[in-house]
Amino acid sequence: MEILGLLKQQLLKLLSATLPALDSDWWKSLVLDKLTYQQKTFAASLLPSHTLERLDLAALLRIANQNWYEIANQGGFNRDARNWLKEAQTIRNRWAHAPAEGLGNDVRHRDVDDDD
């Protein structure tokens, strides 16, 4: 789904600009320490590059969610932005774990619809 690729690009921009400004040891404290065991194992293999670009969308969404309050304070994001982030995680998970027969058209339309 192309929209998930766009979401990844925008998260990369946000996290790359924000995390290093929050903590001098940002890779450990704001990335590695926030990931699941599997994500952390992969991310640790990226050392010493400390590159967010090689992480998948699930890891980037988790990092954004786990660091939300710090990111929101620095970027001036409101509660609606947090709700949008949580919905993006739900949509990513639904698509990543779709049944073999795929997702129905109603789900596809709902997932790309930005109206409440």
MOZI-V921687 format. One record per residue. N is the residue number from 1. PSI is psi as a letter, one per 20 degrees, with the letter a starting at -180 (999 if undefined). OMEGA is omega as a letter, one per 30 degrees, with the letter a starting at -180 (* if undefined). Layout:
n;psi;omega
N;PSI;OMEGA
N;PSI;OMEGA
This chain:
n;psi;omega
1;o;a
2;h;a
3;h;l
4;h;l
5;g;l
6;h;l
7;g;l
8;g;l
9;g;a
10;h;l
11;g;l
12;g;l
13;g;a
14;g;a
15;h;l
16;h;l
17;h;a
18;g;a
19;g;l
20;h;l
21;i;a
22;h;a
23;p;a
24;h;l
25;l;a
26;h;a
27;g;l
28;g;a
29;h;a
30;i;l
31;f;a
32;g;a
33;i;a
34;i;a
35;r;l
36;r;a
37;g;a
38;g;l
39;g;a
40;g;l
41;g;l
42;g;a
43;h;l
44;h;l
45;i;l
46;i;a
47;q;g
48;j;a
49;h;a
50;l;a
51;p;l
52;h;a
53;h;a
54;i;l
55;q;l
56;r;a
57;h;l
58;g;l
59;g;l
60;g;l
61;g;l
62;g;l
63;g;l
64;g;a
65;g;a
66;h;l
67;j;a
68;g;a
69;h;l
70;g;l
71;g;a
72;g;l
73;g;a
74;h;a
75;i;a
76;k;l
77;q;a
78;a;a
79;h;l
80;h;l
81;h;l
82;g;l
83;h;l
84;g;l
85;g;l
86;h;l
87;h;l
88;h;l
89;g;l
90;g;a
91;g;l
92;g;a
93;h;l
94;g;a
95;h;a
96;h;a
97;k;a
98;q;l
99;r;a
100;h;a
101;i;l
102;a;l
103;q;l
104;r;l
105;h;l
106;g;l
107;g;l
108;g;a
109;g;l
110;h;a
111;h;l
112;i;l
113;p;a
114;j;l
115;q;l
116;999;*
